[in-house]
Amino acid sequence: MHFNVREDIIQLTSKWTGERFPDGRPRVPDEDLEQLRKMTLEEIWMPLFNAGYKNQFEEHLYKLHDDCKLVGRAVTSAFIPTRPDLEETVKEIGTEEGRKGTCNQWVIDTLVEGDVVVADMYDKVYEGTFVGGNLSTAIRNQTKTGGAVVWGGIRDLEQIQGIEGIQIYYRGVDPTPIRDFVMNGFNTPVMIGGAVCLPGDVVFGYGGGVIFIPSHMVKTVITQARKSHVKDMFGFEMIRQKVYTTADIDIDDWPVEMMDRLVHYIQTEECAAEYRDLDWTPEYDRVR
């Protein structure tokens, strides 16, 4: 048994063909993360759902700040209730691998800029407080723009709320320190409620919950989300002008005449200029 094994991470994320971190995690480009920050949860969710990724979203979480997006690359960890023999073994492994402190500290010590901690604490809140003021400060300092998603508890809520630029999703707050737990996975697949996250997935949290975007799907999601966004811009304008009804707009595939109007809108309206690089050939092919 070993933790954060490069070969295992590469095997788990074999569909990713781009750059990787030294630990093997997919390194989704920074510019893609910035693109995703401009998008809504629904725009991101739809391409994943249509591609069969139906277990990527979880809404049963509290959030540290109401108006703060969380976007970054997942560093995953999984925990189970402790038992003496397993805890002894895990500590021995940690010592052999040069790790210090408790298992949650092992995870946070590895973070780099743009990372987000994704921790399955098996919904443990009492004595399951994955981070408090000190570790949240460490997350902010090391990730710069990141935070955490914890299927478990946090403590020191008032202190954490005062840390600028961090966002944390969590199941509950408790004053107890973390104890009686043991790690059984580090950068392995984890479950956050009903959602599945792999190391290197892009974490997107805003408003109603958190969605985990598989690294190899990010480019597709961005393209489809941009198309969805500009179609909404066009559709809202057409409804305001009474050119089309909501029944006309709210269909999966627009007829050629509507697609022509959309393309003309993108090419002539300055507000849509950033979408002029989009290729609408697949949409035309479906309706011709």
N, C-alpha and C positions, 0 to 999 in steps of 0.2 A: 504494500500500500504506500503510495506517494501522493503528494499534493502539487497541484499546478504543473502538470506534466505536459511539456511542449508537444510531444508526439501524439498524446491523447487529444489535445486541443485541436491540433491540425486535422486529425482524423474526424473529430466531431463536426468540424466546420469545413469539410472538404469541398463544398460547393463554392467557397470563397477562393478567388484566383488572384487577389491583389496582394498588397504589402501586408506583412504581419509584424507584430511586436516580438521582441526576443522570447516571450513566454509562449508564442504561437498564436495568440489571439489575432483575429482579423483587425487590421488597422483601417477602418473606414475613414476616408479622407476628411480633413477638417472642413473643407468647403461643402461637403455633403451634409455634415452636421449643421452648418450654418443655413443651408437651404431648408433643412427640416424645421429649424426654429421658426421659419416664416409660415409654416403650414398648420392646419388644424388637425385635431385628433381624428375626425371623420374622414378627412382627405387622405390620411395615412392608412386608416383602417381598411378602407374599401379595396385597394389593390391586393392587400394581404388576404382578405377574406375571399376574393375572387380567385386567388391562386391556391386556395385550399388551406391557408394558414388561419384556422378558426379558433385557435387556443392561444392567442397572443395578448389579450386584453384583460385587465383586472381593475375593477372599480371599487372594491370593498376595502378602501384604505383612507386613512386621514392624511392630510398634507400639511407641511410646516407653514407654507405661505399660499395664499389664495391666488395671487397674480404673479406667478413665477414659473416659467417653463423649465423642465428638466430634460436635457438632451445630452447624451454621452454614450460611451462604449462600455458595455457591461463587464464587470469583474464579478463572477458568481461564486457563491459559497453556500453550502448546505450543512445543517446541523441536526442532531437528534438528541434525545435525553441521554444523559451520561450513564455509564456502568463502569465499575472500577477497572476491569481488565482492559476494556477498550480505551478508556481515558489514558491509562498507563502507556498503552501501545502508541496512541496518537502523540502523546508528549515525547516519547522516545523518537518517533519519526521527525517531529518538529525540531528536536535537538540535533538530530543527524543532518537535517536540511538547513541548519543555522538559523532557525526562527526563534524569536523571543516573545515573551509575554503570553497572553491568552490567544485562542484561535481567532477571535474576531480582530485582534491586533495584527495577526499574521496577514490577514487579508488587506487591511488598511495600509500596512507598511509597503505593499507592492504597488499602490496606486500611482498613476502618472496623469499628466494633464489630459483632460477630456474624459476621464473614467467616471463610471457610476457604480457604486457598490450595489449588488443585488443579492440579498441574503435571505435564505429560507430558514427562519428560526422556528419552524413548525408551529406558528401562531402562539408562541410563548411570550407573554407580556410580563407577568410576575416573574422576577428573576430571569427575564429574557430580554433585557434592555441592551440591544446590540451596540448602540452608541449613546454617549452622553456629551457633555460639553467639550471634554478634551479630545475625544476621537472625532467628533464633528468638526472641530477646529482643524484637526489633521487632514480630514477629508477635503475641506475647503482649501487648505494651503497646497495640498498635493495635486488636486484635480483642477483647480482654478474656477471651472464653470460647472462642476459636477455636484454630486450629492449621493443619495442612497434610496433604495427601495427595500424595506425590511418587512418581511412577513412575520412580525413579532413586535417587540416593544422598543421604546426609547425612554431615556430619562433626561433630567436637566432641561426640560422643555423651554423654560424661560431663557436660559443661557443660549440654547441653540437658536432660538428665534432672533437673538441679537447678532448672530453671525451673518454678515452681509454676503449675499451671493451664493447661498447654499439652499437646496431644496431637498426635503426628505419626505418620502411616503412611508407610512407605518401603520401598524394595527392598533396600537394603544400606548398609553403613557403610564409608567410606574416608577416610584422613587427607588425601588430595590436595585442593587447592582446585579450584573449578569453572573449566573453561576449554574452549576449542575447541567451542563451541556457539553457536547463534544462534536467536533467537526467530522463529517463523513464525506465531504466533497469540496474541492477548491478548483474553480474554473471547470466545473462539470455541469451537466444539465440540472436546472433547478425549477421548482414550481413556486410561483407566487400566486396563491389562491388557485384560480383555474387557468393561469397563464404559464406557458413554458418559456424559459429563457436559456440561451446558450451563451458561453463566453464570447464576447465580441459583438453580440447583438447590439443594435442601437436602442437605447432606452429613451422613450418619449413620454413625458408626463406633463399633463396640463388639465386643469378643470376636473373632469369627471373620472380620471383614472390614469393608468399607465399602460402603454403598449410596448411590446418588444419586437423590434424589426430585425429579422434575420439579416446578417451582414450582406449575403449575396443578393438580397431582395431590395437593398437600399436604392440603387439606381432606378429600378423599375418603379418603386414607390414614389420617388421624387418626380419622375416623368408623369406618372398617372395622376399624382396629386396636383401637379402644375396644370395639367389639362383640366382636371376637375375644378380648380380654382378659377381659371379664365372662362370656362363654360358657365360657372355661376355668375361671374361678372357680366357676361353677355346676357345670360338668362334674366338676371334681375333687371337689366336695362330694357330688354324686350318686353318684359311684363309691365314695367313702368310706362312704356310707350304704347302698350296694348297691341303690340305686333303679334305676340303669342300669348296663350293662356298657360297657367301652371300645368294643365294636362298635356299641352304640347311639349313643355320643357322637361317634365318629370318622366322621361322614358329613357331606357338604356341606350338605344341607338337612334340618333337623329337622322331624318331623311336628308338627301343630298341638298335640297334647297336650304335647309337650316344650317347644314355644315358650310355651305357657300357663304351664307350670311355671317357665320361665326368667323371664318377665315378672313373675310373682308373687314370685319370689326377689328380683329387682331392687327391686320396690316395698316389700318387707317387711324385707329384710336391710340393716342399717346399713352393712355393709362394701361394699355395692353401691350406696349412695345416690348417688354421683357419676355413675352411669350412667343415672339416671332420665329424663334428657332425650332419650335415644336413641329413634329411631323405627324400629320393627320391622315396619312395613307391607310393605316389599319382601320380607322373609323369609316373612311369612305368605302374601303373594300367590303366591309360588313353590310353595307346598305345598297350597294350597286348590284 
